[in-house]
């Protein structure tokens, strides 16, 4: 007997935000998915990452193909892990329960939806506020001198005002809902192509044409190593470890599998093509012209001689930071907190709590020490890769793409497993996570650490299948023994 949303909500006491979206209520098309991840690609940290590839000694061609190969692999992961969201209309916090159990889902859910999301929210908000300060300063120069030397908790008055304004802009989208986010990303799309495409043209002219850029010779000596190339591909994918896990939060809005599949593959690959061209020309072109590479796009903008171009460019960078913060941090944090406290916390309340937490942690202080930040992010990324491996193994190999919705939203359904925990998933995640991060402590396993996304995902995928098959085999033997005893 089919249950309605109201019945499910009453029976399992779930927040409405966690209930499955009916097919007739989903209206995201190819265009929405083509544009949704644009801000996650075109932002300051992504450009700095590409600069690091050149520092390793990769050539222009090698960097280009690293980016494009990573984009194809990423698109496949996003589509595969987003399939269940579209088919059943469920968020990632509910999808996690099918493989980890009702209580076991709290571990990966907290890692992705709370810790990683809140920390990233703070970092991205601060990065966006820096661009916002430049934007206001170009329009009204006295803004940069407000308060003189006075500061509040390490922030100057202009920086504090910019941070709070940008923070409030992020919070405003909590109350706009998914439709507001969809419209915003579509509005942002042409601006991104205009600004970053314009930067690429500017850099090519600066370098004296495309030929000097194509013939650029890196100063490093590691560029020809296959291991270095694979490590760079893994690094690009590791940035996306969090969105890959919770992509069903967005694909549940899709009208069809065709919309999310075509939209995500075309959008991610095309966006990365533009990103590859823009990042390579900017970094190499600036080194040819100025004798040193400019890895931060904000530093590139500062060199423009047209105030209007500066204003539009910095505004676009602000908006891309806003976009990645909403899609990558606010939404998963809100849904996960709602899943943890379904009776008391709605999506909007959870998202607001996460936003306030992102303010309280004072991200500008944390970003003063880049070593501790990247250590934290590497650990989170090393654990989220295994979560992806477990989710894919369960849905495609164990469950055969079938989820029992009545059981999922029942208090003591089959996904409750034993005491709310599905141990094969938890054990596979812990082992794979420890293995993928082991190279940080054991030099002999450095290769595994640099390929942490691949190693963590693959190991967890295999271990989970082995553990589940073994569990089924053991339970089957026990059942046969019980049948024999009853027969006797």
Long-range contacts (C-beta under 8 A, 24 or more apart in sequence): 3-406, 3-409, 8-409, 11-409, 11-410, 11-411, 12-409, 12-410, 12-411, 13-342, 13-343, 14-342, 14-409, 15-338, 15-339, 15-342, 15-343, 15-345, 15-346, 15-347, 16-346, 17-91, 17-334, 17-335, 17-338, 17-346, 17-347, 18-90, 18-91, 18-93, 18-94, 18-335, 18-338, 18-339, 18-342, 19-409, 20-88, 20-89, 20-90, 20-94, 20-252, 20-405, 20-409, 21-89, 21-252, 21-253, 22-89, 23-89, 23-255, 26-89, 26-252, 26-253, 26-254, 26-255, 27-179, 27-253, 27-255, 28-178, 28-182, 28-250, 28-253, 28-254, 28-255, 28-259, 28-260, 28-263, 29-255, 29-259, 29-263, 30-258, 30-259, 30-262, 30-263, 30-266, 31-186, 31-263, 32-182, 32-185, 32-186, 32-253, 32-259, 32-263, 33-250, 33-251, 33-254, 33-259, 33-260, 33-262, 33-263, 33-264, 33-267, 34-189, 34-263, 34-266, 34-267, 34-270, 35-185, 35-186, 35-188, 35-189, 35-267, 36-181, 36-182, 36-185, 36-250, 36-263, 36-267, 36-327, 37-78, 37-243, 37-264, 37-267, 37-268, 37-271, 37-327, 38-185, 38-188, 38-189, 38-192, 38-267, 38-271, 38-320, 38-323, 39-185, 39-188, 39-192, 39-319, 39-320, 39-321, 39-322, 39-323, 39-324, 39-327, 40-240, 40-243, 40-323, 40-324, 40-327, 40-328, 41-268, 41-271, 41-272, 41-275, 42-192, 42-196, 42-271, 42-274, 42-275, 42-278, 42-320, 43-124, 43-127, 43-317, 43-320, 43-321, 43-324, 44-127, 44-131, 44-296, 44-297, 44-298, 44-317, 44-321, 45-127, 45-239, 46-239, 46-275, 46-279, 47-279, 47-282, 47-283, 47-295, 47-296, 47-297, 48-295, 48-296, 49-235, 49-236, 49-239, 50-279, 50-280, 50-283, 50-295, 51-283, 51-293, 51-295, 52-235, 52-295, 53-232, 54-218, 54-220, 54-283, 54-284, 54-293, 55-220, 56-220, 56-222, 56-223, 56-228, 56-232, 57-218, 57-219, 57-220, 57-221, 57-222, 57-223, 57-224, 57-228, 58-218, 58-220, 58-222, 58-223, 58-228, 58-229, 58-232, 59-216, 59-217, 59-218, 59-223, 60-213, 60-214, 60-216, 60-280, 60-284, 62-223, 62-229, 63-232, 63-276, 63-279, 63-280, 64-276, 64-280, 66-229, 66-232, 66-233, 66-236, 67-236, 67-272, 67-275, 67-276, 67-279, 68-269, 68-272, 68-273, 68-276, 69-233, 70-232, 70-233, 70-236, 70-237, 70-272, 71-236, 71-268, 71-269, 71-271, 71-272, 71-273, 72-269, 73-233, 73-237, 74-236, 74-237, 74-240, 74-244, 74-268, 74-272, 75-264, 75-265, 75-268, 75-269, 76-265, 77-237, 77-240, 77-244, 77-388, 78-240, 78-243, 78-244, 78-247, 78-264, 78-268, 79-260, 79-261, 79-264, 79-265, 80-392, 80-396, 81-244, 81-245, 81-247, 81-248, 81-388, 81-391, 81-392, 82-247, 82-248, 82-250, 82-251, 82-254, 82-260, 82-264, 83-251, 83-257, 83-260, 83-395, 83-401, 84-248, 84-395, 84-401, 84-403, 85-247, 85-248, 85-249, 85-250, 85-251, 85-252, 85-254, 85-260, 86-248, 86-251, 86-252, 86-254, 86-256, 86-257, 86-259, 86-260, 87-257, 87-401, 87-403, 88-252, 88-403, 88-405, 89-252, 90-248, 90-252, 90-403, 90-408, 91-246, 91-248, 91-249, 91-252, 91-335, 91-339, 92-245, 92-246, 92-247, 92-248, 92-249, 92-332, 92-335, 93-335, 93-336, 93-338, 93-339, 94-339, 94-408, 94-409, 95-248, 95-391, 95-395, 96-387, 96-391, 97-408, 97-415, 98-394, 98-395, 98-399, 98-403, 98-408, 98-415, 99-390, 99-391, 99-393, 99-394, 99-395, 99-398, 99-422, 99-425, 99-464, 100-390, 100-421, 100-422, 100-425, 100-426, 101-415, 101-416, 101-417, 101-418, 101-420, 101-421, 101-422, 101-425, 102-415, 102-416, 102-417, 102-420, 103-419, 103-420, 103-421, 104-417, 104-420, 104-421, 104-422, 104-423, 104-425, 104-426, 105-339, 106-340, 107-426, 107-429, 108-245, 108-383, 108-384, 108-387, 108-390, 108-429, 109-336, 109-339, 109-340, 110-336, 110-340, 111-380, 111-383, 111-384, 111-387, 112-242, 112-245, 112-246, 112-332, 112-336, 112-384, 112-387, 113-246, 113-332, 113-333, 113-335, 113-336, 113-337, 113-339, 114-333, 114-336, 114-337, 114-354, 115-380, 116-242, 116-380, 116-384, 117-242, 117-328, 117-329, 117-330, 117-332, 117-333, 117-336, 117-354, 118-329, 118-333, 118-354, 118-357, 118-358, 118-361, 119-358, 119-361, 119-363, 119-366, 119-376, 119-377, 119-380, 120-242, 120-325, 120-328, 120-329, 121-170, 121-325, 121-329, 121-330, 121-333, 121-354, 121-355, 121-358, 122-358, 122-359, 122-361, 122-362, 122-363, 122-366, 123-363, 123-366, 123-367, 123-373, 124-321, 124-324, 124-325, 124-328, 124-329, 125-163, 125-166, 125-167, 125-170, 125-321, 125-325, 125-358, 125-359, 125-363, 126-163, 126-363, 126-364, 126-367, 127-321, 128-166, 128-317, 128-318, 128-321, 128-322, 128-325, 129-159, 129-162, 129-163, 129-165, 129-166, 129-167, 130-159, 130-162, 130-298, 131-298, 131-314, 131-317, 131-318, 131-321, 132-162, 132-165, 132-166, 132-314, 132-318, 133-158, 133-159, 133-162, 134-298, 134-301, 134-302, 134-310, 134-314, 135-311, 135-314, 135-315, 135-318, 136-162, 138-307, 138-310, 138-311, 138-314, 139-311, 153-362, 153-365, 154-362, 154-364, 154-365, 154-368, 155-364, 159-364, 163-364, 166-318, 166-321, 166-322, 167-355, 167-358, 167-359, 169-322, 170-322, 170-325, 170-326, 170-330, 170-355, 171-352, 171-355, 173-322, 173-326, 173-330, 174-330, 174-334, 174-348, 174-351, 174-352, 174-355, 175-348, 178-253, 181-326, 181-327, 181-331, 182-253, 184-322, 184-323, 184-326, 185-323, 185-327, 188-316, 188-319, 188-320, 188-323, 191-312, 191-315, 191-316, 191-319, 192-271, 192-274, 192-316, 192-320, 193-274, 194-312, 194-316, 195-312, 195-313, 195-316, 195-317, 196-274, 196-275, 196-278, 196-316, 197-274, 197-278, 198-309, 198-313, 199-278, 199-281, 199-282, 199-297, 199-300, 199-301, 199-313, 200-277, 200-278, 200-281, 200-282, 202-304, 203-281, 203-282, 203-284, 203-285, 203-286, 203-289, 203-300, 204-281, 204-285, 206-285, 206-286, 206-288, 206-289, 207-281, 207-284, 207-285, 207-288, 207-289, 208-288, 210-281, 212-288, 213-280, 213-281, 213-284, 213-285, 213-288, 216-284, 216-287, 216-288, 227-447, 227-450, 230-451, 230-454, 231-450, 231-451, 234-450, 234-451, 234-452, 234-453, 234-454, 237-453, 237-454, 238-378, 238-381, 238-385, 238-452, 238-453, 239-381, 241-380, 241-381, 241-384, 241-385, 241-388, 241-453, 242-328, 242-332, 242-380, 242-381, 242-384, 243-327, 243-328, 244-384, 244-388, 245-384, 245-387, 245-388, 245-391, 246-331, 246-332, 246-335, 249-331, 249-332, 249-335, 250-327, 250-331, 329-354, 329-358, 330-354, 330-355, 378-437, 378-440, 378-452, 379-437, 381-452, 381-453, 382-433, 382-436, 382-437, 382-449, 382-452, 382-456, 383-429, 383-433, 383-437, 383-456, 385-432, 385-433, 385-436, 385-452, 385-453, 385-454, 385-455, 385-456, 385-457, 385-460, 386-428, 386-429, 386-432, 386-433, 386-436, 386-456, 386-457, 386-459, 386-460, 387-429, 387-460, 388-457, 388-460, 389-428, 389-432, 389-456, 389-457, 389-458, 389-459, 389-460, 389-461, 389-462, 389-464, 390-425, 390-428, 390-429, 390-460, 390-461, 390-464, 392-457, 392-461, 393-460, 393-461, 393-462, 393-464, 393-465, 394-425, 394-464, 394-468, 397-465, 398-464, 398-465, 398-468, 423-467, 424-464, 424-467, 424-468, 424-471, 425-464, 427-463, 427-467, 428-459, 428-460, 428-463, 428-464, 428-467, 429-460, 431-459, 431-460, 431-463, 432-456, 432-457, 432-459, 432-460, 432-463, 433-460, 435-459
